[in-house]
Amino acid sequence: MPLFRLDHQRAVVTGAASGIGRAIATLFAESGAHVTRLDLKPIAGDTESIACDVSDEASVAASFTAITARGPIDILVNSAGVSHIGSLFSTTTADFDRLFQINVRGTYLCMAAAARTMAQQKSGIILNLASIAATAGLADRFAYSMTKGAVLSMTLSAAKDLLAHNIRVNCISPARVHTPFVDDFVAKNYPGSETEMMQKLSASQPIGRMGTPEEVAALALYLCSPAASFITGADIPIDGGFQNLR
């Protein structure tokens, strides 16, 4: 197989209706993979997408049963997640529980469901979406940072446990990526000052701009391709220099 192709691979991408998940699902399909897209609602125009609430055990079980009935799972990308703006003082227990249900429990449930079938076939790749918030102190990201720290820890633990089953497990940690969430956040919280705020957000990365979902997708393609066959248990930042060049 060419190094950066996914021909004949069956991939599952969660959170595939928008943002990074959508970009990954699109690029994987363009690179030859058969992609099943999971999101809360069926994706318009995609007859093979499956409605799945990743935080609900029964929903995940039903979704992965339907997927494996069609064939093996070679690749899982856990992109489903939610963000939250809040400090220790402003984060409510409802905020806290919601983030953990989706970002942590959801990642765990999907990893476990995919790993079971991958272990049977003695091969597979799992890629999780963490964040620079997992390892850097960011203002007003209290609960979000904890959940992404958990995703990073789960990635490392699973990578060790699944070595014996020939399953590679890695995660990507993006800095700020220009997604619909960013646009909605700026419009809601800074009406009339959107342009100024977008410039400020862009300048927080040393490279001078936000990343794009397509750039994250390109890294995901590499990590799930034969070119990355020697990489497991890794957290790969894609951050415009945020971690090391501030």
C-alpha positions in Angstrom: 0.0 0.0 0.0 1.3 3.5 -0.8 2.5 5.2 2.4 -0.2 7.8 2.7 -3.1 5.8 1.3 -5.9 4.0 3.3 -7.1 1.8 0.5 -9.3 -1.1 1.6 -9.3 0.2 5.2 -12.5 0.5 7.2 -12.5 3.6 9.3 -14.9 5.0 11.9 -14.8 8.7 12.7 -16.8 10.1 15.6 -18.0 13.8 15.6 -17.9 13.6 11.9 -20.6 16.1 11.1 -18.5 19.3 11.4 -15.1 20.8 12.2 -12.1 18.5 12.6 -14.1 15.3 12.5 -15.7 16.2 9.2 -12.3 17.1 7.7 -10.8 13.8 8.8 -13.7 11.8 7.5 -13.5 13.6 4.2 -9.7 13.2 3.7 -9.8 9.5 4.8 -12.5 8.8 2.2 -10.5 10.7 -0.5 -7.5 8.5 0.5 -9.3 5.3 -0.2 -10.8 4.3 3.1 -14.4 3.2 3.6 -15.5 5.7 6.2 -18.4 5.3 8.6 -19.3 8.7 10.1 -20.8 8.9 13.6 -22.5 11.9 15.1 -25.6 12.7 17.2 -27.8 12.9 14.1 -27.5 11.1 10.7 -25.3 13.2 8.3 -27.2 14.6 5.4 -26.2 13.0 2.1 -24.3 10.2 3.7 -26.4 7.0 3.7 -23.8 5.1 5.7 -23.5 7.6 8.6 -24.9 6.4 11.9 -26.5 8.5 14.6 -24.6 7.8 17.9 -24.5 9.5 21.3 -20.9 8.6 22.3 -21.7 9.3 25.9 -24.4 6.6 26.0 -23.2 3.0 26.4 -26.3 1.5 24.6 -26.0 3.9 21.7 -22.3 3.1 21.2 -22.8 -0.6 21.5 -25.6 -0.5 18.9 -23.6 1.6 16.5 -20.5 -0.6 16.7 -22.6 -3.8 16.3 -24.0 -2.3 13.1 -20.6 -1.3 11.8 -18.9 -4.7 12.5 -21.8 -6.5 10.9 -20.6 -4.9 7.6 -17.0 -5.8 8.2 -13.9 -5.3 10.4 -12.9 -2.0 11.9 -9.3 -1.1 10.9 -9.2 2.5 12.2 -11.1 4.5 14.8 -10.7 8.3 15.2 -12.3 9.7 18.3 -13.0 13.3 17.3 -16.4 13.8 19.1 -16.0 16.4 21.9 -17.3 19.6 23.3 -15.5 22.7 24.6 -16.3 24.9 27.6 -15.2 28.3 28.7 -14.9 28.5 32.5 -12.6 28.7 35.5 -12.7 26.7 38.7 -15.1 29.3 40.1 -17.5 29.6 37.2 -17.7 25.9 36.1 -20.8 24.3 37.4 -21.3 20.7 38.3 -23.6 20.4 35.3 -20.8 21.8 33.0 -18.3 19.5 34.6 -20.5 16.4 34.2 -21.4 17.2 30.6 -17.8 17.6 29.5 -16.7 14.3 31.2 -19.7 12.4 29.7 -18.8 13.3 26.2 -15.1 13.9 26.1 -13.9 11.2 28.5 -16.7 8.6 28.7 -17.4 8.9 25.0 -13.8 8.4 24.1 -13.5 5.4 26.5 -16.7 3.7 25.2 -15.7 4.0 21.5 -12.2 2.9 22.2 -13.4 -0.2 24.1 -15.9 -1.1 21.4 -13.4 -0.8 18.6 -10.5 -2.4 20.4 -12.5 -5.6 21.1 -13.0 -6.3 17.4 -9.4 -5.1 16.5 -8.0 -7.5 19.1 -9.8 -10.4 17.4 -8.2 -9.6 14.1 -4.8 -8.7 15.7 -4.5 -5.3 14.0 -5.9 -1.8 14.3 -5.3 1.9 14.8 -6.9 4.2 17.3 -6.4 7.9 17.1 -7.8 10.3 19.8 -8.2 14.0 19.6 -6.7 15.6 22.8 -5.5 19.2 23.0 -2.6 21.4 24.1 -4.9 22.0 27.1 -4.0 18.6 28.3 -0.4 19.7 29.1 -0.5 23.5 29.2 -2.2 25.8 31.7 -4.9 27.7 29.8 -7.1 30.4 31.3 -10.8 29.6 31.6 -10.5 26.0 30.4 -10.8 24.3 33.8 -13.1 21.3 33.0 -12.1 21.1 29.4 -8.4 20.8 30.3 -9.1 18.0 32.7 -11.1 16.1 30.1 -8.3 16.4 27.5 -5.8 15.4 30.1 -7.8 12.3 30.6 -7.9 11.6 26.9 -4.1 11.8 26.8 -3.7 9.5 29.7 -6.2 7.0 28.2 -4.3 7.1 25.0 -1.0 6.2 26.7 -2.5 3.5 28.9 -4.4 1.8 26.0 -1.3 2.0 23.8 0.6 0.0 26.3 -2.2 -2.5 26.9 -2.9 -3.1 23.2 0.7 -3.6 22.1 0.2 -7.4 22.4 -2.8 -7.1 20.0 -0.9 -5.2 17.3 -3.0 -2.1 17.8 -1.4 1.3 17.6 -2.9 4.1 19.7 -1.9 7.8 19.5 -3.4 11.2 20.0 -3.2 14.6 18.4 -3.1 17.7 20.5 -4.2 20.8 18.5 -3.9 24.4 19.6 -6.7 26.7 18.5 -8.3 25.5 15.2 -10.7 27.7 13.3 -13.9 25.7 13.5 -17.6 26.7 13.7 -17.3 26.6 17.5 -14.8 29.5 17.4 -17.1 31.5 15.1 -20.1 30.9 17.3 -18.1 31.8 20.5 -16.8 35.0 19.1 -20.2 36.1 17.7 -21.9 35.3 21.0 -19.4 36.9 23.3 -17.9 39.7 21.3 -20.7 41.2 19.1 -19.5 44.1 17.1 -15.8 43.2 17.8 -15.6 39.9 15.9 -12.7 40.9 13.6 -10.6 42.3 16.5 -11.2 39.2 18.6 -10.4 36.8 15.7 -7.1 38.6 15.2 -6.3 38.3 18.9 -7.1 34.6 18.9 -4.9 34.1 15.8 -2.0 36.0 17.4 -2.0 33.7 20.4 -0.2 31.1 18.2 3.4 32.2 17.4 2.9 31.3 13.8 0.3 34.1 13.7 -2.9 32.3 12.8 -5.2 29.5 13.9 -4.9 26.1 12.4 -7.4 24.6 10.0 -9.4 21.4 10.3 -7.8 20.2 7.1 -4.3 20.6 8.6 -5.3 18.4 11.5 -6.8 15.9 9.1 -3.5 15.7 7.2 -1.7 14.8 10.4 -4.4 12.2 11.2 -4.0 10.7 7.8 -0.3 10.3 8.4 -0.8 8.7 11.8 -3.3 6.2 10.5 -1.3 5.3 7.4 1.4 2.8 6.8 3.9 5.6 7.0 3.4 5.8 10.8 3.7 2.1 11.4 6.4 2.7 14.0 4.5 5.2 16.0 2.4 4.3 19.0 1.8 5.8 22.5 2.5 9.3 21.1 1.0 12.7 21.7 1.6 14.8 18.6 1.1 18.5 19.0 -0.1 20.6 16.0 0.0 24.0 17.6 1.7 26.7 15.4 4.5 26.8 17.9 2.4 27.4 21.0 4.1 24.9 23.2 7.7 25.7 22.5 7.9 29.1 20.9 5.9 31.5 23.1 
